[in-house]
Amino acid sequence: MHLKKNVFKSTIGTLFDIKTKTKDGLKSRMDLVNQNIRTKIQLTQSPQSGKVDIPGASYNLTKDEKRVVCQWLRSVKVPTGFS
């Protein structure tokens, strides 16, 4: 049961872009810059403020998509003891 729970939490954390639940952070994005791969999601620096921006990945859900997934999860009906 714990393995299923961990896989679910990990997947939802990644899709919902929950900062404490995802492995996609500053260091992993810096690796993309160093390896010169996946230029669409590499770090960008704002010229005015100098802050580093981490663009969203293609697999991150939008606010509306997150709402739909949450509504679906809320409406799922399973037998007692299976969720």
N, C-alpha and C positions, 0 to 999 in steps of 0.2 A: 504494500500500500504506500509506503513512504517513497519508493522509487517513482510511482505514478504521480504522487503529489509533487515531488521535486521537479519532475519533467514538466508538469503543468505550470507550476509557479515560474520556472525558468522560461518557458515559452511565452507565457503571458507577460512576464517582466520585460522580455525582449520586444515583443510586439507593441506593448503599451509604452515602451521607452521609460520605464521606471528606473531612475538614476541609480538606486541602491541595488537593483536586481539584475542589471545588465553588465556584461563584460566589455561593452563598447564604450570606452571612455577616451580620455585625452591621450594616454600612452598608446593605445591601439591605433588611434588616428595618426599619431606621430609616426608610427611604424609604416602606415600607408604612404606618408610623404617620403620617408627615407627609402622605401622600396619603389616609389614612383608608380603605384598601382591605384586603381579605382579613384581617379581624379575627381569624380563627381561628389565624393563624400570626404575628401581630404579637408584638413583644417584650413580656414580662411581667417585672415587678420583684418580687422576694421582699420582703415587708414586714419580716421578721425580720433577714435578712442584708444586704438591699439589693442583692443580686446580680441581674444581668439574665439572664433565662432565654430561650433561643431554642427555642421548641417545634418539634418535628419536622413537616415538611411531609407532605402526604398521599401524595406519591410516594416517600417514603423507606421502605425495606424494614425489616421487623422482623428480629430476630436469626434466627428460624426461616426466614423467607423468604430471607434472605441465604444461609443454609446450603443450602437447596434449589437456589438459583441456582448456587452454587459446585459442588455435586454434579453438577448438570446439565452445567456447563461442563467438569468433569473427565471426564465420560463421553462427550462429543462426539467422534465419530471422523470425520475428514476425510482426503481424499487428501493425500499428502505434497506440501508446497509450497503448500497452500491455507490454512494457518493461521498 
